[in-house]
């Protein structure tokens, strides 16, 4: 159970360290889930001619609370209810349609939060293990050459000099 707690604390830390990118990514993925299918159908087949919001939505809360049938049946019908849809008409009727149900909306929300969480963890890991290009380096020969410009911020070397190396060898590049 401690491992699960540590994982959840890490997830929370990643989200709360950058809440705005998390929200932006989640909203962006959610919007793409809704808007990309009609856009692809518009480009591939025929432009959208209608967007409709289900007119039954205004009576839905009353139906769920005290409608005919058991509560489980009412919730199952509400779960599969089409909330809105895009469609394109042709001369013979309907060319194509894209409907979003309550279940689709819940799936879109879950997936957008999951993708945003992934990117939050990725950004947190990059920030935690970032290696700066320049870092302060203390030389073992500082006493022999005080005040040399650039001594405090030298580029990081592929091989750090051995503390026992001779100062003259370091100074003359030998």
Secondary structure, 3 states (H helix, E strand, C coil): CHHHHHHHHHHHHHHHHCHHHHHHHHHHHHHHHHHHHHHHHHHHCCCCCEEEECHHHHHHHHHHHHCCCCHHHHHHHHHCCEEEEEEEEECCEEEEEEEEEHHHHHHHHHHHHHHHHHHHHHHHHHHHCCCCCECCCCCCCCCCCCCCCCCCCCECCCCCCCCCCCHHHHHHCC
